Amino acid sequence: MGKTLVEKVFEAKLRDVPFPGTHVLNLDVVMCHEITTPVAIADLEWRKKDRVFNNTKIKAVIDHVTPAKDSKSAMQGKILRDWADRHNIRDFFDIGQNGVCHALFPEKGFIRPGYTVIMGDSHTCTHGAFGAFSCGVGTTDLEVGILKGVCAFRKPETILVEISGTLGNRVYAKDIMLEIIKKLTVNGATDHVIEFRGEVVDNFSMEERMTLTNMAIEAGGTSGICMPDEKTVDYLWEFIAEEYEHDRSRAIEDFKKWWSDSDASYAQVVKIDASAVEPCATYGYKPDHVDNLRNFTDARVDQVYIGSCTNGRLSDLRIAAEVTKGHRLARGTRGIVSPATPKIYREALKEGLIDIFLDAGYLVSNPTCGACLGMSNGVLAEGEVAAATTNRNFNGRMGKGGMVHLMSPASAAAAGITGKLSDPRDIKEI
């Protein structure tokens, strides 16, 4: 019987099977940020094991609260900053160079098909867009990863999600993923990897694929994953060209070794017809509470947030700017745009996207995860409602007593114009 992509990665990176069901894998990358890593650092110091397995395979960034907003967040940053300096971690990104980790690290070329990646952040699954096995872990696993370069996993089964059809007007990867989560439910992929396949995925850009894999965890998935192909090669080309002697065809052929076999076995096959998907948004406090936007009536919005590791990339800003151009934010509705990385910010400036947002009345912030989880740069007050391009809508996620509706950049921009949840297809171009 054939193997899935994930089964091939487990086979290639296996270090040990200490007892049945537990697989210890060698890690290619350990990612760190200032929220979860300082706890691991402190414990390693306490155990007199303040070492790293390979300082070139550890990537670190201060991205959740940046610049620091108080003494506590300043100390979190200082602990990570000092640790990176102490161990000569060259890929450390501080203020001025930092961005949202799951946008910044791929942009820097740190991911490859077949890689094993961990981080103390649940949306590490984003990097599966490149055909890597990547997932969020707890503090103990992160500590072991930093110290030894290994991590223990139960071998996950794979759910195949096949996406066919054609995207409708103003329907995007975010709408497709919300529809998938609605179908799977928030627990439907627990202890499974979601493998995204089909003509729609093939046609998606790498940024759109990252939107899919980013939210695999919202269906309970260990990770999401896509087959690495020519688009993967194109995205990584500046980092891998020498490795393949500047022959793209060699890279494309090499990446195919990770493809799931045609006779691989799946725990479940889910089929999604993209042609039937409409612009949608979440309601309530779970990511599988999803409905079409045309069914929301007079649902007010206090704040629009366009950013995060899900939809803060350049293509997302282009979409939001296209809808926003010529309009202004509705009276009583405020807007925040946070480009995910400095590179994206710079490109958005060059393309005039930032001007469009400023003309509409948006605040454009520095790259940060802050608002997404209610830590900084856009915390909601009690009773306030946000239309957000983020990935999680738990009760109080963006601030105690606040409500978050998840949606695409186009839909968030539409909400900003009308001041209420709105179908972006109803917004006229000016």
Secondary structure, 3 states (H helix, E strand, C coil): CECCHHHHHHHHHEEECCCCCEEEEECCEEEEECCCHHHHHHHHHHCCCCCCCCCCCEEEECCCCCCCCCHHHHHHHHHHHHHHHHCCCCCEECCCCCCCHHHHHHHCCCCCCCCEEEECCHHHHHHHHHCCEEEECCHHHHHHHHHHCEEEEECCEEEEEEEECCCCCCCCHHHHHHHHHHHHCCCCCECEEEEEECHHHHHCCHHHHHHHHHCHHHHCECEEEECCCHHHHHHHHHHHCCCCCCCHHHHHHHHHHHCCCCCECCCEEEEEEHHHCCCEEECCCCCCCEEEHHHCCCCECCEEEECHHHHCCHHHHHHHHHHHCCCCCCCCCEEEECCCCHHHHHHHHHCCHHHHHHHHCCEECCCCCCCCCCCCCCCCCCCCEEEECCCCCCCCCCCCCCEEEECCHHHHHHHHHHCECCCHHHCCCC
